[in-house]
Amino acid sequence: MKSLDRSRLEMGLWLVVIGAGLFLPTNSALAQANKGRPPGKAASLPATAGAVRQLDARASKLQDSFVRETKTLASEYEQVGQFERAKVLYEALLKLDEKDAWVKDKVDQLTEQMFAAIEFEVSVDVSKGWAQTGAFAISKRAARIETTGGYQLSLATEVSPDGLQKQDASTGLIDGMPLGAVVGMLLVDGKPTKPFLVGRNHEWTPEKSGLLLIKVNAPAGHRSTGQLKLKLSGFGRVNPR
């Protein structure tokens, strides 16, 4: 990935150069910059409006060249199956023009291709608590969980007149999430992160890498039965079943 990091740096430098060419300082900004300068050391003002227009034209030409070359390189990455590298390049173009519908579509297409290239299914027994999936979320890589199937939710928990209190950790319920919903959690360096709602579909980009655990949001001691099917996209795979 070192070459990819280097390309990101190079693109960042290009964007800085382009931005500097497009946003020229105003006279008031130059006057502010001149404060405190010794006499005779004032910053130079643009010679004429015509000179500024010429610089703007050069900046626009530079941007057009950058866009053209970037699209060509991204397309070549696609042709050799390097979808992640291609996506990085298209996302750089979106920084120049967030409204470019064609580039947005390419980013979406590549995301789907990346998911399809790294996709597998697992089953989860709902009678257990947190279950390992054999999936490993990778930092900064988009991931998707799709859930199918159903199960029989059966409670065998003594409940007081106040009902189940979700904020009580002993109940096994996760506050703020529907009873019986599929929920997930990552184990990062052996430590659990904050659980998140999966439901039928959940797509996100993890900040940190970690093992994916899944369970249903039911109180401790529940006697639910059945299995859920999970289609996992964008994850690494460990201990495949």
N, C-alpha and C positions, 0 to 999 in steps of 0.2 A: 504493500500500500504506500510505500515511500514515494513512488513515482506519482501516485494520485495526489498525495499531499503537496508535492512540488507543483503539480499542475494547478491546484487550487491557489497556491501562493502566486503563481504567475498570473492567473486570471485576476486575482485581487489587485495586483499591481496595474494591470491593464485598466481595470475599473477606476482606480485612483487617478490614473493619467487622463482617462476620458472625462471623469468628473471635474478634474482641474481645468480642462479645456472648455467645458460647457459653462462653468460657473465662474466667470471672471469677476474680480473685485470691483466694487463701485467706487466712485470718487469719494463718498463719505467714508467708506472702509479704508481707503488709502490715506485719507486725512487723519483718521484715528491712528493708523499705523505710524504716521509721521510724528505723533506726539512724543516728546522727549528726545527726538533725534537732534544732534548738533546741527547748526546752520549749514546748509550746503549738502546735507546728507538725506534729504527727503527722497521718498520712493518715487520712482518715475511714474507719471500718469500715461494712460494710453494716448498715443500720438493723435489719432483721428478715429472717428466712427468707422471710416472705411477700413482702417487697420484692424479694428475689432471684428468687423464682419469677415475679413479674410481669415483671422484666427478661428472664428466660429466655423467657417467653412472647412478649415483643416481638421478641426475637432470632429465635425460631423463625418468627414471622410474617414477619419481614423476609426470612429465608432462603426461605420458601415463595414470597414475592412475586418474589424474584430468580430462582428456578428457573422459575416460570411465565412471567415476561417473557422470560427467556433462551430457553426452548423456543419461544416464539412467534416471536421474532426469528430464531432459527436456521431454523425452518420457512420463514419468508418468504425468507431467503437461498437455501434449497434451491429454492424455487419459481422463482426468477429465475436459477438455474444457478450461483450463487456457492457452490460446494461447500466450497471452502477456508475461507471465512469462517464458514460454518455449522459446519464441523468444529471450528474454534477455540472457538466458543461451547459446543458439546457437551463438548469436552475441559475447559472451565472447570467445567462441572457435575460432571464426574468427580472434580474436586478436592474437591468437597463430599461426594460419596458414591461411592467407588471400586467399590462392589458393585452399583451401579445397572445391572442387565442391559439394560434398555431403552436407556439412553444408550450403553452399550458397543456394542450392536448398531448404533445410529445412526452411531457413529464408524466402525465397520467398513464399513457400507454406503457411507458417504460416501468412504471411502478407495478402495473399488472403483470408485465413480462417477468419482472424480478420475483414477484410472488409465485408465479407459475413455475419458475425455474427451481424454487426452493419451497416445495410444498409436500406435506405428508399428513396422514390421518392417524389419530389415536382414539382409544376408547377410555372413558373414565367411569369407574364404579362409584355411583353416588352414595353408597352405603358407608363409604369411608370418609375420613376428614380430608385434609389437604392431600391431594394425590399428585405424584410426580408424573409428568407427561413425556419426559425424554426430550423436551424441547429447551433450547438455550437461546434466550433473547440476546441480540447483539446490539451494543450501544450504537446509537445514531442510525440504525438500519430500520426502516419501516417494517412493521410486523402486523399480522392479521390473524384473528381467531374467529372461526365460524362454527357455531354449535347447532347440531341437529339432533332429533330424537326427543324423547320425553321420559319421565320416570314417575313413580308413585311416591308422593311425599307422605310419610307416616310419622307422626310425632308420638313420642312416649315420654314426654317431659311433664313433670308436675308443675302446674302453674298456679300462682296466687291470684287473688282477686284483682291485683294490680296489673296482671298480665306479664308477659316477658319483657324484661328491661334490656334493650339492646346495648346500653352503655355498660352493662355488667359483663365483663369478659368471660365469666364462668358459663354464660348461656351459649357461647359459641356463635352468636349472631354478630353480623357486621353492621354497625350503625349506618343509616342512610341508604341502605340497599334493600330491595324487595325480598321478602321471605321466599325462599326457594329458588332465587335467581342464581345463575352460574356466575361465580366470581373467581378472580385470578390474583396471583401474587408472584413476585419474583424473589428468589433467594440470591442476594448479591453478597459475595464473599462469605457465604454461610449465614447471613443475617436477613430476616424477612423484611420486605419493604411494605409500604401501605397497600392494602388490598384494593382492587379496582373492579368495577362492574364489567362483566363480559357479555352476559345475556346471549342473544342470538348472534351478535356480531360486535367485534371490538377491533379497532384499528388504531395504532399509535406508533410513535417512534420513541423507544426507551432511551432514557438518559444514560443508564448504566446497563451493563451486561449481567445476566443472571438466569438461573434455572426457573422455568415456568411451573407453578403449582396451580391446581384447579380444585374447586370444591363447590358444593351448593350451599347457599346461605340458609342453613337450618340449625336449630338449637342442638346443643350437645345431647347425645343419647337418642337422636332420631333414628327411626328404623326404615328409612326410605330404601326403595329397591329400584333397580334398573341401571341402564348404561346410557351415557351420552357420547355422541360422536363429535370429535373436534377435528376440523381441518385447519392445520397450522401452516401459515405462509410467512416466509421471511425469517424463519428461525433456523438456528443450527440444530443438529440432532445429536443427542448423546444417549447411550444405552438404548438403542432402538428395540422396540418390542416386536 
